Amino acid sequence: MTDNKETKKSTSQSKKKSAAKAAKRRKKKQQQRIIIIGAVVLIVAVCAVLFNVLAGNKVYDKSNPRSADLTTTTLTEMVENTSKEAEKGPEKTSGKTVYITIDDGPSKYTDQMLKILEKYNAKATFFMINGNMKAYPQQVKNIANSTSTAGFHSVTHDVKQLYKAPDAAKKEFDQCSKTYTDITGKTSKVIRIPFGSKPYTTQASYDNMVAAGYKIWDWNVDTNDWRGNAAQIMNVVKTYGNGHNVIILMHEKPQTLEAFDALVKYYADNGYEFAAVGQNEKPKNFWLQNLSLN
């Protein structure tokens, strides 16, 4: 009887030892898998860093939050984060677009507006007056070299001059186009008629501009920034500028610049895609009646 008890005890101890060894082996294999996955992730990260360095990107810029986070992330966290990213699937977009359009420039405010746009990875369309292009040629170049679009806003900004003859408006935009090309070596066919394409533009003037290849753009949200302050501008935006296809009308004014960061941030925070008018894009204007916000 004693021998049987000893045998059972020995067998039980043996099973426990075997189970412990098996558990130890599983744990070791799990650790090895984590190390292998971590190593793969680390190699991929190093390759990405090297690629960006070779491409001239400032990967280690301390002002970049993504770079700062990378330097303090442990290997285990990198593995976990990679797993979480893989579980997210394709990124969803809101389907909302905003065109920020700015008239009457360029001016002393242009470069500050461009910096704010760059800050939020945004872009806009600048409709420039001929005399202002000549007065601020460097700002014209800065717009031309940015992700934003350069467009024209006439020579005289005067209804009586623009429509004194069927081809008067077209000639003003031809003059703007020449000035822009002389300064930048580039071309543009994007225009905004002062006071909009209706009600002042005659059928003959409209037809002449379209026949010359000009893309006429109006708006569907007027900020009234020329007569309001920054708070009033933002109130208009938040009240009326929340559709799926927003075309914001603004001007190069001090109060506009004061509200500009908040305005761009508002659309960025609300999931809008920033669009600049494309040279070959179908225009949106009062004549075509395609200015719906939705």
Residue pairs with C-beta under 8 A, 6 or more apart in sequence:
34 76
34 79
37 79
38 75
38 76
38 78
38 79
41 75
41 78
41 79
41 82
42 75
42 78
45 70
45 78
49 59
52 59
53 59
58 64
59 67
60 67
61 67
62 68
73 81
93 271
93 273
94 270
94 271
94 272
94 273
95 244
96 243
96 244
96 245
96 246
96 270
96 271
96 272
96 273
97 244
97 245
97 246
97 272
97 273
97 274
97 275
98 241
98 246
98 247
98 248
98 267
98 272
98 273
98 274
98 275
99 124
99 125
99 246
99 247
99 248
99 275
99 276
99 277
100 117
100 122
100 123
100 124
100 125
100 248
100 250
100 263
100 264
100 267
100 274
101 124
101 125
101 126
101 127
101 192
101 217
101 219
101 247
101 248
101 249
101 250
101 277
102 113
102 124
102 125
102 126
102 127
102 250
102 251
102 252
102 256
103 127
103 153
103 192
103 249
103 250
103 251
103 252
104 127
104 129
104 132
104 153
104 157
104 251
104 252
104 253
105 126
105 127
105 128
105 129
105 132
105 136
105 139
105 252
106 126
106 128
106 132
106 133
106 135
106 136
106 139
106 140
106 143
106 252
107 132
107 136
107 139
107 252
108 136
109 252
109 253
109 254
109 256
109 257
110 126
110 136
110 139
110 142
110 143
110 252
111 139
111 142
112 257
112 260
113 124
113 252
113 257
113 260
114 142
114 143
114 146
114 148
116 122
116 260
116 261
116 264
117 123
117 124
117 146
117 147
117 148
117 264
117 274
118 146
119 261
119 264
120 264
120 265
120 268
120 274
121 268
121 274
122 264
122 267
122 268
122 274
123 146
123 147
123 148
123 149
123 274
123 275
123 276
124 148
124 149
124 274
124 276
125 148
125 149
125 150
125 151
125 190
125 217
125 276
125 277
126 143
126 148
126 149
126 150
126 151
127 151
127 152
127 153
127 190
127 191
127 192
127 217
128 140
128 143
128 150
128 151
128 152
128 153
128 176
128 180
129 152
129 153
129 154
129 155
129 157
129 176
130 152
130 154
130 155
130 172
130 175
130 176
130 179
131 155
133 140
133 176
133 179
133 180
133 183
134 179
137 183
140 150
140 180
140 183
140 184
141 183
141 184
143 150
144 150
144 180
144 183
144 184
144 186
147 276
148 276
149 188
149 190
149 276
149 277
149 278
149 279
150 180
150 184
150 186
150 188
150 190
151 188
151 190
151 191
151 192
151 217
151 277
152 173
152 176
152 177
152 180
152 188
152 190
152 191
152 192
153 176
153 191
153 192
153 194
154 162
154 169
154 172
154 173
154 176
154 193
154 194
155 172
155 175
155 176
156 162
156 172
157 194
158 194
159 194
159 195
159 200
161 168
161 172
162 168
162 169
162 172
162 193
162 194
162 200
162 201
162 205
163 169
163 200
163 201
163 202
163 205
166 202
166 204
166 205
166 208
167 205
167 208
168 205
169 193
169 201
169 205
169 208
169 209
170 205
170 208
170 209
170 212
170 214
173 191
173 209
173 212
173 214
174 212
176 191
177 187
177 188
177 189
180 186
180 187
180 188
181 187
188 279
189 213
189 214
189 215
189 279
190 214
190 215
190 217
190 277
190 279
191 209
191 214
191 215
191 216
191 217
192 216
192 217
192 218
193 200
193 201
193 209
193 216
196 218
196 219
196 286
197 206
197 216
197 218
197 285
197 286
197 287
198 218
198 286
198 287
201 287
206 216
206 287
209 216
210 216
215 277
215 279
215 281
215 283
216 283
216 285
216 287
217 247
217 277
217 283
217 284
217 285
218 247
218 284
218 285
218 286
218 291
219 247
219 248
219 249
219 291
220 243
220 245
220 246
220 247
220 284
220 291
220 292
220 293
221 236
221 237
221 240
221 241
221 246
221 247
221 248
221 249
221 293
222 236
222 249
223 233
223 236
223 237
223 248
223 249
223 250
223 256
224 232
224 233
224 236
225 233
225 250
225 251
225 253
225 255
225 256
225 259
226 251
226 253
228 236
228 255
229 255
229 258
230 255
230 258
230 259
230 262
231 259
233 250
233 255
233 256
233 259
233 263
234 259
234 262
234 263
234 266
237 248
237 263
237 266
238 266
241 248
242 270
242 293
243 292
243 293
243 294
244 293
244 294
245 292
245 293
245 294
246 267
246 272
246 293
247 284
247 291
248 263
250 256
250 260
264 274
267 274
268 274
277 283
282 290
284 290
284 291
285 291
